[in-house]
């Protein structure tokens, strides 16, 4: 039995496998990543007809891959959760207060800060994980870390676009209110200017016409 098969058996048989030591989880994540990559390649070849396989056997292979894909995401989530709550380092002179691994310990065991940035992102976005898993099942595919990270970026982009659209709408509404208020003032200007004679009549008319045109354009777009 190779490492990939052992990982698959462990996931299926041991409900407490995520409680294993951090070093084992990191190793399992690495094994799971390779398993998912090779399994997706295998399924792609089967789908393309490059490898002949009965439909029942294909579905079995797909199911195995989906189980491991989801297990890999579980490992990443667990590593991310551990990293988020871990202290930066031991408190000098007070080792008794240490309740678990520090961020330095995790980085040493797991390949550095970049590796845990991915795990932390997955831990913080369970909705993206759920979306990718559901989509993989619909498309007969295996859920992956890459797909989750892409989903997180897309969700973030959609939220930002929504905020921008709302901001533009709010600005437009405020501008319209101001223009309408300006229109009320404009309506009174000719009489005031005639009485005070602050500006020549031709210039008064030009100013009033320009503001009225602006007001009409805004009203048309509202």
CNS distance restraints for C-alpha pairs under 8 A (distance, minus, plus):
assign (resid   1 and name CA) (resid   5 and name CA) 5.98 0.50 0.50
assign (resid   1 and name CA) (resid   6 and name CA) 6.39 0.50 0.50
assign (resid   2 and name CA) (resid   6 and name CA) 6.19 0.50 0.50
assign (resid   3 and name CA) (resid   7 and name CA) 6.10 0.50 0.50
assign (resid   3 and name CA) (resid  31 and name CA) 6.98 0.50 0.50
assign (resid   4 and name CA) (resid   8 and name CA) 6.35 0.50 0.50
assign (resid   4 and name CA) (resid  31 and name CA) 6.33 0.50 0.50
assign (resid   4 and name CA) (resid  32 and name CA) 7.02 0.50 0.50
assign (resid   4 and name CA) (resid  35 and name CA) 5.88 0.50 0.50
assign (resid   5 and name CA) (resid   9 and name CA) 6.23 0.50 0.50
assign (resid   6 and name CA) (resid  10 and name CA) 6.08 0.50 0.50
assign (resid   7 and name CA) (resid  11 and name CA) 6.18 0.50 0.50
assign (resid   7 and name CA) (resid  28 and name CA) 7.04 0.50 0.50
assign (resid   7 and name CA) (resid  31 and name CA) 7.57 0.50 0.50
assign (resid   7 and name CA) (resid  32 and name CA) 7.35 0.50 0.50
assign (resid   8 and name CA) (resid  12 and name CA) 6.36 0.50 0.50
assign (resid   8 and name CA) (resid  64 and name CA) 7.84 0.50 0.50
assign (resid   8 and name CA) (resid  68 and name CA) 6.41 0.50 0.50
assign (resid   9 and name CA) (resid  13 and name CA) 6.03 0.50 0.50
assign (resid  10 and name CA) (resid  14 and name CA) 5.54 0.50 0.50
assign (resid  10 and name CA) (resid  17 and name CA) 7.10 0.50 0.50
assign (resid  11 and name CA) (resid  15 and name CA) 7.13 0.50 0.50
assign (resid  11 and name CA) (resid  17 and name CA) 6.72 0.50 0.50
assign (resid  11 and name CA) (resid  68 and name CA) 7.66 0.50 0.50
assign (resid  11 and name CA) (resid  71 and name CA) 7.00 0.50 0.50
assign (resid  16 and name CA) (resid  20 and name CA) 7.61 0.50 0.50
assign (resid  18 and name CA) (resid  25 and name CA) 7.20 0.50 0.50
assign (resid  18 and name CA) (resid  74 and name CA) 7.90 0.50 0.50
assign (resid  18 and name CA) (resid  75 and name CA) 6.83 0.50 0.50
assign (resid  18 and name CA) (resid  78 and name CA) 7.26 0.50 0.50
assign (resid  20 and name CA) (resid  24 and name CA) 6.37 0.50 0.50
assign (resid  20 and name CA) (resid  25 and name CA) 6.54 0.50 0.50
assign (resid  21 and name CA) (resid  25 and name CA) 6.43 0.50 0.50
assign (resid  22 and name CA) (resid  26 and name CA) 6.19 0.50 0.50
assign (resid  22 and name CA) (resid  79 and name CA) 7.75 0.50 0.50
assign (resid  22 and name CA) (resid 106 and name CA) 7.51 0.50 0.50
assign (resid  22 and name CA) (resid 109 and name CA) 7.43 0.50 0.50
assign (resid  23 and name CA) (resid  27 and name CA) 6.34 0.50 0.50
assign (resid  23 and name CA) (resid 109 and name CA) 5.89 0.50 0.50
assign (resid  23 and name CA) (resid 110 and name CA) 7.39 0.50 0.50
assign (resid  24 and name CA) (resid  28 and name CA) 6.03 0.50 0.50
assign (resid  25 and name CA) (resid  29 and name CA) 6.09 0.50 0.50
assign (resid  25 and name CA) (resid  75 and name CA) 6.55 0.50 0.50
assign (resid  25 and name CA) (resid  79 and name CA) 7.64 0.50 0.50
assign (resid  26 and name CA) (resid  30 and name CA) 6.44 0.50 0.50
assign (resid  26 and name CA) (resid  79 and name CA) 7.83 0.50 0.50
assign (resid  26 and name CA) (resid 109 and name CA) 7.14 0.50 0.50
assign (resid  26 and name CA) (resid 110 and name CA) 5.63 0.50 0.50
assign (resid  27 and name CA) (resid  31 and name CA) 6.25 0.50 0.50
assign (resid  28 and name CA) (resid  32 and name CA) 5.86 0.50 0.50
assign (resid  28 and name CA) (resid  72 and name CA) 7.97 0.50 0.50
assign (resid  28 and name CA) (resid  75 and name CA) 7.70 0.50 0.50
assign (resid  29 and name CA) (resid  33 and name CA) 6.12 0.50 0.50
assign (resid  29 and name CA) (resid  72 and name CA) 5.97 0.50 0.50
assign (resid  29 and name CA) (resid  75 and name CA) 6.16 0.50 0.50
assign (resid  29 and name CA) (resid  76 and name CA) 7.01 0.50 0.50
assign (resid  30 and name CA) (resid  34 and name CA) 6.57 0.50 0.50
assign (resid  31 and name CA) (resid  35 and name CA) 6.17 0.50 0.50
assign (resid  32 and name CA) (resid  36 and name CA) 6.09 0.50 0.50
assign (resid  32 and name CA) (resid  68 and name CA) 6.79 0.50 0.50
assign (resid  32 and name CA) (resid  69 and name CA) 7.44 0.50 0.50
assign (resid  32 and name CA) (resid  71 and name CA) 7.93 0.50 0.50
assign (resid  32 and name CA) (resid  72 and name CA) 5.64 0.50 0.50
assign (resid  33 and name CA) (resid  37 and name CA) 6.27 0.50 0.50
assign (resid  33 and name CA) (resid  72 and name CA) 7.04 0.50 0.50
assign (resid  34 and name CA) (resid  38 and name CA) 6.20 0.50 0.50
assign (resid  35 and name CA) (resid  39 and name CA) 5.90 0.50 0.50
assign (resid  35 and name CA) (resid  68 and name CA) 7.77 0.50 0.50
assign (resid  36 and name CA) (resid  40 and name CA) 5.97 0.50 0.50
assign (resid  36 and name CA) (resid  65 and name CA) 6.55 0.50 0.50
assign (resid  36 and name CA) (resid  68 and name CA) 7.01 0.50 0.50
assign (resid  36 and name CA) (resid  69 and name CA) 6.09 0.50 0.50
assign (resid  36 and name CA) (resid 142 and name CA) 7.37 0.50 0.50
assign (resid  36 and name CA) (resid 144 and name CA) 7.54 0.50 0.50
assign (resid  37 and name CA) (resid  41 and name CA) 6.31 0.50 0.50
assign (resid  38 and name CA) (resid  42 and name CA) 6.18 0.50 0.50
assign (resid  39 and name CA) (resid  43 and name CA) 6.21 0.50 0.50
assign (resid  39 and name CA) (resid  65 and name CA) 6.23 0.50 0.50
assign (resid  40 and name CA) (resid  44 and name CA) 6.12 0.50 0.50
assign (resid  40 and name CA) (resid  65 and name CA) 7.53 0.50 0.50
assign (resid  40 and name CA) (resid 141 and name CA) 7.55 0.50 0.50
assign (resid  40 and name CA) (resid 142 and name CA) 6.76 0.50 0.50
assign (resid  41 and name CA) (resid  45 and name CA) 6.34 0.50 0.50
assign (resid  42 and name CA) (resid  46 and name CA) 6.28 0.50 0.50
assign (resid  43 and name CA) (resid  47 and name CA) 6.09 0.50 0.50
assign (resid  43 and name CA) (resid  58 and name CA) 7.69 0.50 0.50
assign (resid  43 and name CA) (resid  61 and name CA) 7.66 0.50 0.50
assign (resid  43 and name CA) (resid  62 and name CA) 7.10 0.50 0.50
assign (resid  44 and name CA) (resid  48 and name CA) 6.12 0.50 0.50
assign (resid  45 and name CA) (resid  49 and name CA) 6.19 0.50 0.50
assign (resid  45 and name CA) (resid  50 and name CA) 5.07 0.50 0.50
assign (resid  45 and name CA) (resid  51 and name CA) 5.84 0.50 0.50
assign (resid  46 and name CA) (resid  50 and name CA) 5.79 0.50 0.50
assign (resid  46 and name CA) (resid  51 and name CA) 4.78 0.50 0.50
assign (resid  46 and name CA) (resid  52 and name CA) 6.41 0.50 0.50
assign (resid  46 and name CA) (resid  53 and name CA) 6.84 0.50 0.50
assign (resid  46 and name CA) (resid  58 and name CA) 7.58 0.50 0.50
assign (resid  53 and name CA) (resid  57 and name CA) 6.32 0.50 0.50
assign (resid  53 and name CA) (resid  58 and name CA) 6.15 0.50 0.50
assign (resid  54 and name CA) (resid  58 and name CA) 6.16 0.50 0.50
assign (resid  55 and name CA) (resid  59 and name CA) 6.22 0.50 0.50
assign (resid  56 and name CA) (resid  60 and name CA) 6.29 0.50 0.50
assign (resid  57 and name CA) (resid  61 and name CA) 6.23 0.50 0.50
assign (resid  58 and name CA) (resid  62 and name CA) 6.13 0.50 0.50
assign (resid  59 and name CA) (resid  63 and name CA) 6.04 0.50 0.50
assign (resid  60 and name CA) (resid  64 and name CA) 6.23 0.50 0.50
assign (resid  61 and name CA) (resid  65 and name CA) 6.23 0.50 0.50
assign (resid  62 and name CA) (resid  66 and name CA) 6.18 0.50 0.50
assign (resid  62 and name CA) (resid 140 and name CA) 7.11 0.50 0.50
assign (resid  62 and name CA) (resid 141 and name CA) 7.20 0.50 0.50
assign (resid  62 and name CA) (resid 142 and name CA) 7.48 0.50 0.50
assign (resid  63 and name CA) (resid  67 and name CA) 6.23 0.50 0.50
assign (resid  64 and name CA) (resid  68 and name CA) 6.38 0.50 0.50
assign (resid  65 and name CA) (resid  69 and name CA) 5.96 0.50 0.50
assign (resid  65 and name CA) (resid 142 and name CA) 5.99 0.50 0.50
assign (resid  66 and name CA) (resid  70 and name CA) 6.10 0.50 0.50
assign (resid  66 and name CA) (resid 137 and name CA) 7.86 0.50 0.50
assign (resid  66 and name CA) (resid 141 and name CA) 7.20 0.50 0.50
assign (resid  66 and name CA) (resid 142 and name CA) 4.82 0.50 0.50
assign (resid  66 and name CA) (resid 143 and name CA) 6.57 0.50 0.50
assign (resid  67 and name CA) (resid  71 and name CA) 6.13 0.50 0.50
assign (resid  68 and name CA) (resid  72 and name CA) 6.03 0.50 0.50
assign (resid  69 and name CA) (resid  73 and name CA) 6.47 0.50 0.50
assign (resid  69 and name CA) (resid 142 and name CA) 5.80 0.50 0.50
assign (resid  69 and name CA) (resid 143 and name CA) 5.27 0.50 0.50
assign (resid  69 and name CA) (resid 144 and name CA) 6.07 0.50 0.50
assign (resid  70 and name CA) (resid  74 and name CA) 6.26 0.50 0.50
assign (resid  70 and name CA) (resid 133 and name CA) 7.19 0.50 0.50
assign (resid  70 and name CA) (resid 143 and name CA) 6.46 0.50 0.50
assign (resid  70 and name CA) (resid 144 and name CA) 7.91 0.50 0.50
assign (resid  71 and name CA) (resid  75 and name CA) 6.28 0.50 0.50
assign (resid  72 and name CA) (resid  76 and name CA) 6.31 0.50 0.50
assign (resid  72 and name CA) (resid 144 and name CA) 7.98 0.50 0.50
assign (resid  73 and name CA) (resid  77 and name CA) 6.07 0.50 0.50
assign (resid  73 and name CA) (resid 122 and name CA) 7.67 0.50 0.50
assign (resid  73 and name CA) (resid 129 and name CA) 7.66 0.50 0.50
assign (resid  73 and name CA) (resid 144 and name CA) 7.29 0.50 0.50
assign (resid  73 and name CA) (resid 145 and name CA) 6.66 0.50 0.50
assign (resid  74 and name CA) (resid  78 and name CA) 6.14 0.50 0.50
assign (resid  75 and name CA) (resid  79 and name CA) 6.19 0.50 0.50
assign (resid  76 and name CA) (resid  80 and name CA) 6.08 0.50 0.50
assign (resid  76 and name CA) (resid 118 and name CA) 7.85 0.50 0.50
assign (resid  76 and name CA) (resid 119 and name CA) 4.78 0.50 0.50
assign (resid  76 and name CA) (resid 120 and name CA) 7.81 0.50 0.50
assign (resid  76 and name CA) (resid 122 and name CA) 6.73 0.50 0.50
assign (resid  76 and name CA) (resid 123 and name CA) 7.25 0.50 0.50
assign (resid  77 and name CA) (resid  81 and name CA) 6.14 0.50 0.50
assign (resid  77 and name CA) (resid 119 and name CA) 5.82 0.50 0.50
assign (resid  77 and name CA) (resid 120 and name CA) 6.97 0.50 0.50
assign (resid  77 and name CA) (resid 122 and name CA) 5.61 0.50 0.50
assign (resid  77 and name CA) (resid 123 and name CA) 4.33 0.50 0.50
assign (resid  78 and name CA) (resid  82 and name CA) 6.21 0.50 0.50
assign (resid  78 and name CA) (resid 119 and name CA) 7.85 0.50 0.50
assign (resid  78 and name CA) (resid 123 and name CA) 7.13 0.50 0.50
assign (resid  79 and name CA) (resid  83 and name CA) 6.15 0.50 0.50
assign (resid  79 and name CA) (resid 116 and name CA) 7.31 0.50 0.50
assign (resid  79 and name CA) (resid 119 and name CA) 5.97 0.50 0.50
assign (resid  79 and name CA) (resid 120 and name CA) 7.37 0.50 0.50
assign (resid  80 and name CA) (resid  84 and name CA) 6.18 0.50 0.50
assign (resid  80 and name CA) (resid 116 and name CA) 6.29 0.50 0.50
assign (resid  80 and name CA) (resid 117 and name CA) 7.72 0.50 0.50
assign (resid  80 and name CA) (resid 118 and name CA) 7.74 0.50 0.50
assign (resid  80 and name CA) (resid 119 and name CA) 4.31 0.50 0.50
assign (resid  80 and name CA) (resid 120 and name CA) 3.87 0.50 0.50
assign (resid  80 and name CA) (resid 121 and name CA) 7.26 0.50 0.50
assign (resid  80 and name CA) (resid 122 and name CA) 7.01 0.50 0.50
assign (resid  80 and name CA) (resid 123 and name CA) 5.28 0.50 0.50
assign (resid  81 and name CA) (resid  85 and name CA) 6.58 0.50 0.50
assign (resid  81 and name CA) (resid 119 and name CA) 7.98 0.50 0.50
assign (resid  81 and name CA) (resid 120 and name CA) 6.61 0.50 0.50
assign (resid  81 and name CA) (resid 123 and name CA) 5.97 0.50 0.50
assign (resid  82 and name CA) (resid  86 and name CA) 6.04 0.50 0.50
assign (resid  83 and name CA) (resid 102 and name CA) 7.85 0.50 0.50
assign (resid  83 and name CA) (resid 103 and name CA) 6.02 0.50 0.50
assign (resid  83 and name CA) (resid 106 and name CA) 6.95 0.50 0.50
assign (resid  83 and name CA) (resid 116 and name CA) 7.07 0.50 0.50
assign (resid  83 and name CA) (resid 120 and name CA) 7.09 0.50 0.50
assign (resid  84 and name CA) (resid 120 and name CA) 6.92 0.50 0.50
assign (resid  86 and name CA) (resid 100 and name CA) 7.04 0.50 0.50
assign (resid  86 and name CA) (resid 101 and name CA) 6.26 0.50 0.50
assign (resid  86 and name CA) (resid 102 and name CA) 4.97 0.50 0.50
assign (resid  86 and name CA) (resid 103 and name CA) 5.51 0.50 0.50
assign (resid  87 and name CA) (resid 101 and name CA) 7.70 0.50 0.50
assign (resid  87 and name CA) (resid 102 and name CA) 4.98 0.50 0.50
assign (resid  87 and name CA) (resid 103 and name CA) 5.99 0.50 0.50
assign (resid  88 and name CA) (resid 102 and name CA) 5.63 0.50 0.50
assign (resid  88 and name CA) (resid 103 and name CA) 5.05 0.50 0.50
assign (resid  88 and name CA) (resid 104 and name CA) 6.57 0.50 0.50
assign (resid  89 and name CA) (resid 102 and name CA) 5.29 0.50 0.50
assign (resid  89 and name CA) (resid 103 and name CA) 6.59 0.50 0.50
assign (resid  89 and name CA) (resid 104 and name CA) 6.39 0.50 0.50
assign (resid  90 and name CA) (resid  94 and name CA) 7.60 0.50 0.50
assign (resid  90 and name CA) (resid  95 and name CA) 6.51 0.50 0.50
assign (resid  90 and name CA) (resid  98 and name CA) 6.75 0.50 0.50
assign (resid  90 and name CA) (resid 102 and name CA) 6.83 0.50 0.50
assign (resid  91 and name CA) (resid  95 and name CA) 6.44 0.50 0.50
assign (resid  91 and name CA) (resid  97 and name CA) 7.80 0.50 0.50
assign (resid  91 and name CA) (resid  98 and name CA) 7.85 0.50 0.50
assign (resid  94 and name CA) (resid  98 and name CA) 7.82 0.50 0.50
assign (resid 101 and name CA) (resid 105 and name CA) 5.65 0.50 0.50
assign (resid 101 and name CA) (resid 106 and name CA) 6.56 0.50 0.50
assign (resid 102 and name CA) (resid 106 and name CA) 6.36 0.50 0.50
assign (resid 103 and name CA) (resid 107 and name CA) 6.10 0.50 0.50
assign (resid 104 and name CA) (resid 108 and name CA) 6.15 0.50 0.50
assign (resid 105 and name CA) (resid 109 and name CA) 6.21 0.50 0.50
assign (resid 106 and name CA) (resid 110 and name CA) 5.73 0.50 0.50
assign (resid 106 and name CA) (resid 112 and name CA) 7.92 0.50 0.50
assign (resid 107 and name CA) (resid 111 and name CA) 5.63 0.50 0.50
assign (resid 107 and name CA) (resid 112 and name CA) 4.35 0.50 0.50
assign (resid 107 and name CA) (resid 113 and name CA) 5.93 0.50 0.50
assign (resid 107 and name CA) (resid 116 and name CA) 7.39 0.50 0.50
assign (resid 108 and name CA) (resid 112 and name CA) 6.33 0.50 0.50
assign (resid 110 and name CA) (resid 115 and name CA) 6.99 0.50 0.50
assign (resid 110 and name CA) (resid 116 and name CA) 7.62 0.50 0.50
assign (resid 111 and name CA) (resid 115 and name CA) 6.08 0.50 0.50
assign (resid 112 and name CA) (resid 116 and name CA) 6.95 0.50 0.50
assign (resid 113 and name CA) (resid 117 and name CA) 6.23 0.50 0.50
assign (resid 114 and name CA) (resid 118 and name CA) 6.72 0.50 0.50
assign (resid 115 and name CA) (resid 119 and name CA) 6.70 0.50 0.50
assign (resid 116 and name CA) (resid 120 and name CA) 5.85 0.50 0.50
assign (resid 117 and name CA) (resid 121 and name CA) 6.13 0.50 0.50
assign (resid 118 and name CA) (resid 122 and name CA) 6.35 0.50 0.50
assign (resid 118 and name CA) (resid 149 and name CA) 7.80 0.50 0.50
assign (resid 119 and name CA) (resid 123 and name CA) 6.20 0.50 0.50
assign (resid 120 and name CA) (resid 124 and name CA) 6.14 0.50 0.50
assign (resid 121 and name CA) (resid 125 and name CA) 6.36 0.50 0.50
assign (resid 121 and name CA) (resid 149 and name CA) 7.62 0.50 0.50
assign (resid 122 and name CA) (resid 126 and name CA) 6.78 0.50 0.50
assign (resid 122 and name CA) (resid 128 and name CA) 7.94 0.50 0.50
assign (resid 122 and name CA) (resid 129 and name CA) 7.08 0.50 0.50
assign (resid 122 and name CA) (resid 145 and name CA) 7.95 0.50 0.50
assign (resid 122 and name CA) (resid 148 and name CA) 7.15 0.50 0.50
assign (resid 122 and name CA) (resid 149 and name CA) 7.36 0.50 0.50
assign (resid 125 and name CA) (resid 129 and name CA) 6.67 0.50 0.50
assign (resid 125 and name CA) (resid 152 and name CA) 7.14 0.50 0.50
assign (resid 126 and name CA) (resid 130 and name CA) 6.15 0.50 0.50
assign (resid 127 and name CA) (resid 131 and name CA) 6.13 0.50 0.50
assign (resid 128 and name CA) (resid 132 and name CA) 6.22 0.50 0.50
assign (resid 128 and name CA) (resid 148 and name CA) 5.92 0.50 0.50
assign (resid 128 and name CA) (resid 151 and name CA) 5.86 0.50 0.50
assign (resid 128 and name CA) (resid 152 and name CA) 5.97 0.50 0.50
assign (resid 129 and name CA) (resid 133 and name CA) 6.21 0.50 0.50
assign (resid 129 and name CA) (resid 148 and name CA) 5.69 0.50 0.50
assign (resid 130 and name CA) (resid 134 and name CA) 6.15 0.50 0.50
assign (resid 131 and name CA) (resid 135 and name CA) 6.07 0.50 0.50
assign (resid 132 and name CA) (resid 136 and name CA) 5.99 0.50 0.50
assign (resid 132 and name CA) (resid 143 and name CA) 6.02 0.50 0.50
assign (resid 132 and name CA) (resid 144 and name CA) 7.85 0.50 0.50
assign (resid 132 and name CA) (resid 147 and name CA) 6.56 0.50 0.50
assign (resid 132 and name CA) (resid 148 and name CA) 6.06 0.50 0.50
assign (resid 132 and name CA) (resid 151 and name CA) 7.40 0.50 0.50
assign (resid 133 and name CA) (resid 137 and name CA) 6.34 0.50 0.50
assign (resid 133 and name CA) (resid 142 and name CA) 7.76 0.50 0.50
assign (resid 133 and name CA) (resid 143 and name CA) 5.39 0.50 0.50
assign (resid 134 and name CA) (resid 138 and name CA) 6.36 0.50 0.50
assign (resid 135 and name CA) (resid 139 and name CA) 6.15 0.50 0.50
assign (resid 136 and name CA) (resid 140 and name CA) 5.74 0.50 0.50
assign (resid 136 and name CA) (resid 141 and name CA) 4.58 0.50 0.50
assign (resid 136 and name CA) (resid 142 and name CA) 5.53 0.50 0.50
assign (resid 136 and name CA) (resid 143 and name CA) 5.51 0.50 0.50
assign (resid 137 and name CA) (resid 141 and name CA) 6.18 0.50 0.50
assign (resid 137 and name CA) (resid 142 and name CA) 7.51 0.50 0.50
assign (resid 143 and name CA) (resid 147 and name CA) 6.84 0.50 0.50
assign (resid 143 and name CA) (resid 148 and name CA) 7.88 0.50 0.50
assign (resid 144 and name CA) (resid 148 and name CA) 6.48 0.50 0.50
assign (resid 145 and name CA) (resid 149 and name CA) 6.23 0.50 0.50
assign (resid 146 and name CA) (resid 150 and name CA) 6.17 0.50 0.50
assign (resid 147 and name CA) (resid 151 and name CA) 6.13 0.50 0.50
assign (resid 148 and name CA) (resid 152 and name CA) 6.19 0.50 0.50
assign (resid 149 and name CA) (resid 153 and name CA) 6.30 0.50 0.50
assign (resid 150 and name CA) (resid 154 and name CA) 6.14 0.50 0.50
assign (resid 151 and name CA) (resid 155 and name CA) 6.06 0.50 0.50
assign (resid 152 and name CA) (resid 156 and name CA) 6.12 0.50 0.50
assign (resid 153 and name CA) (resid 157 and name CA) 6.11 0.50 0.50
assign (resid 154 and name CA) (resid 158 and name CA) 6.12 0.50 0.50
assign (resid 155 and name CA) (resid 159 and name CA) 6.18 0.50 0.50
assign (resid 156 and name CA) (resid 160 and name CA) 6.25 0.50 0.50
assign (resid 157 and name CA) (resid 161 and name CA) 6.14 0.50 0.50
assign (resid 158 and name CA) (resid 162 and name CA) 6.14 0.50 0.50
assign (resid 159 and name CA) (resid 163 and name CA) 6.24 0.50 0.50
assign (resid 160 and name CA) (resid 164 and name CA) 6.18 0.50 0.50
assign (resid 161 and name CA) (resid 165 and name CA) 6.13 0.50 0.50
assign (resid 162 and name CA) (resid 166 and name CA) 6.16 0.50 0.50
assign (resid 163 and name CA) (resid 167 and name CA) 6.09 0.50 0.50
assign (resid 164 and name CA) (resid 168 and name CA) 6.09 0.50 0.50
assign (resid 165 and name CA) (resid 169 and name CA) 6.15 0.50 0.50
assign (resid 166 and name CA) (resid 170 and name CA) 6.09 0.50 0.50
assign (resid 167 and name CA) (resid 171 and name CA) 6.09 0.50 0.50
assign (resid 168 and name CA) (resid 172 and name CA) 6.05 0.50 0.50
assign (resid 169 and name CA) (resid 173 and name CA) 6.16 0.50 0.50
assign (resid 170 and name CA) (resid 174 and name CA) 6.25 0.50 0.50
assign (resid 171 and name CA) (resid 175 and name CA) 6.01 0.50 0.50
assign (resid 172 and name CA) (resid 176 and name CA) 6.04 0.50 0.50
assign (resid 173 and name CA) (resid 177 and name CA) 6.30 0.50 0.50
assign (resid 174 and name CA) (resid 178 and name CA) 6.28 0.50 0.50
assign (resid 175 and name CA) (resid 179 and name CA) 6.09 0.50 0.50
assign (resid 176 and name CA) (resid 180 and name CA) 6.07 0.50 0.50
assign (resid 176 and name CA) (resid 218 and name CA) 6.67 0.50 0.50
assign (resid 176 and name CA) (resid 219 and name CA) 7.55 0.50 0.50
assign (resid 176 and name CA) (resid 222 and name CA) 7.54 0.50 0.50
assign (resid 177 and name CA) (resid 181 and name CA) 6.18 0.50 0.50
assign (resid 178 and name CA) (resid 182 and name CA) 6.09 0.50 0.50
assign (resid 179 and name CA) (resid 183 and name CA) 6.08 0.50 0.50
assign (resid 179 and name CA) (resid 215 and name CA) 6.12 0.50 0.50
assign (resid 179 and name CA) (resid 218 and name CA) 7.70 0.50 0.50
assign (resid 180 and name CA) (resid 184 and name CA) 6.47 0.50 0.50
assign (resid 180 and name CA) (resid 215 and name CA) 7.11 0.50 0.50
assign (resid 181 and name CA) (resid 185 and name CA) 6.59 0.50 0.50
assign (resid 182 and name CA) (resid 186 and name CA) 6.08 0.50 0.50
assign (resid 183 and name CA) (resid 187 and name CA) 6.23 0.50 0.50
assign (resid 183 and name CA) (resid 211 and name CA) 7.67 0.50 0.50
assign (resid 183 and name CA) (resid 212 and name CA) 7.10 0.50 0.50
assign (resid 183 and name CA) (resid 215 and name CA) 6.71 0.50 0.50
assign (resid 184 and name CA) (resid 188 and name CA) 6.96 0.50 0.50
assign (resid 185 and name CA) (resid 189 and name CA) 6.44 0.50 0.50
assign (resid 186 and name CA) (resid 190 and name CA) 7.63 0.50 0.50
assign (resid 186 and name CA) (resid 208 and name CA) 6.52 0.50 0.50
assign (resid 186 and name CA) (resid 211 and name CA) 7.53 0.50 0.50
assign (resid 186 and name CA) (resid 212 and name CA) 7.77 0.50 0.50
assign (resid 188 and name CA) (resid 192 and name CA) 6.50 0.50 0.50
assign (resid 189 and name CA) (resid 193 and name CA) 5.95 0.50 0.50
assign (resid 189 and name CA) (resid 208 and name CA) 7.86 0.50 0.50
assign (resid 190 and name CA) (resid 194 and name CA) 6.08 0.50 0.50
assign (resid 190 and name CA) (resid 204 and name CA) 7.10 0.50 0.50
assign (resid 190 and name CA) (resid 205 and name CA) 7.91 0.50 0.50
assign (resid 190 and name CA) (resid 208 and name CA) 7.89 0.50 0.50
assign (resid 191 and name CA) (resid 195 and name CA) 6.28 0.50 0.50
assign (resid 192 and name CA) (resid 196 and name CA) 6.17 0.50 0.50
assign (resid 193 and name CA) (resid 197 and name CA) 5.09 0.50 0.50
assign (resid 193 and name CA) (resid 198 and name CA) 5.84 0.50 0.50
assign (resid 193 and name CA) (resid 199 and name CA) 6.75 0.50 0.50
assign (resid 193 and name CA) (resid 204 and name CA) 7.44 0.50 0.50
assign (resid 194 and name CA) (resid 198 and name CA) 7.98 0.50 0.50
assign (resid 194 and name CA) (resid 201 and name CA) 7.71 0.50 0.50
assign (resid 199 and name CA) (resid 203 and name CA) 6.52 0.50 0.50
assign (resid 199 and name CA) (resid 204 and name CA) 6.14 0.50 0.50
assign (resid 200 and name CA) (resid 204 and name CA) 6.20 0.50 0.50
assign (resid 201 and name CA) (resid 205 and name CA) 6.23 0.50 0.50
assign (resid 202 and name CA) (resid 206 and name CA) 6.35 0.50 0.50
assign (resid 203 and name CA) (resid 207 and name CA) 6.25 0.50 0.50
assign (resid 204 and name CA) (resid 208 and name CA) 6.19 0.50 0.50
assign (resid 205 and name CA) (resid 209 and name CA) 5.94 0.50 0.50
assign (resid 206 and name CA) (resid 210 and name CA) 6.13 0.50 0.50
assign (resid 207 and name CA) (resid 211 and name CA) 6.28 0.50 0.50
assign (resid 208 and name CA) (resid 212 and name CA) 6.05 0.50 0.50
assign (resid 209 and name CA) (resid 213 and name CA) 6.16 0.50 0.50
assign (resid 210 and name CA) (resid 214 and name CA) 6.35 0.50 0.50
assign (resid 211 and name CA) (resid 215 and name CA) 6.11 0.50 0.50
assign (resid 212 and name CA) (resid 216 and name CA) 6.12 0.50 0.50
assign (resid 213 and name CA) (resid 217 and name CA) 6.26 0.50 0.50
assign (resid 214 and name CA) (resid 218 and name CA) 6.35 0.50 0.50
assign (resid 215 and name CA) (resid 219 and name CA) 6.13 0.50 0.50
assign (resid 216 and name CA) (resid 220 and name CA) 6.14 0.50 0.50
assign (resid 217 and name CA) (resid 221 and name CA) 6.43 0.50 0.50
assign (resid 218 and name CA) (resid 222 and name CA) 6.17 0.50 0.50
